[in-house]
Amino acid sequence: MKWLSPFVFVALLLTPLAIAQDEREYGPEFREAGDALMCQCGCGATISSCSMEHCHSAEPIREEIWDRLQKGESVASIVETFKNRYGLVILSAPPASGFHLTAWVVPFVALLIGVFITRGVLRSWRRQTGPAETVTPLSDAQRARIEDELRDLS
């Protein structure tokens, strides 16, 4: 057990360095810029969340984002730079202007249309079944007949 203590000591010394490195990469501005850009390797993740080891797309973009942030560039200008370089395919969300606004509006319109269609179908089913029939109570003669028939069965 005595040989374990130096390893624990070294691990405790290196932990703050690992935490500091994560803060460098995952600061709020870095995260915002990385979340606004899609990885171009085909994984379908954002630059911040691409988990492919040594990704040929995410790693250089992360480094460039970090360098630009260190120079004091804003997140908006960094995203704009990448948009100009790669086109709209680099953006994780379509712009909310012009024709691209349809990508934001169409899902809600489709949902609303679906609600109205479902409502209409349910109403038509309700009309086909008609109103619920009222149950009339059995008369004493009917009740006696049923009891006689049940006795005859046993």
Secondary structure, DSSP 8 states (H G I E B T S, - for coil): -TTHHHHHHHHHHHHHHHHHHHHHHT-HHHHHHHHHBB-SSSS--BTTT---TT-TTHHHHHHHHHHHHHTT--HHHHHHHHHHHH-GGGBSS--SSGGGGHHHHHHHHHHHHHHHHHHHHHHHHHHHH-S--------HHHHHHHHHHHHHH-
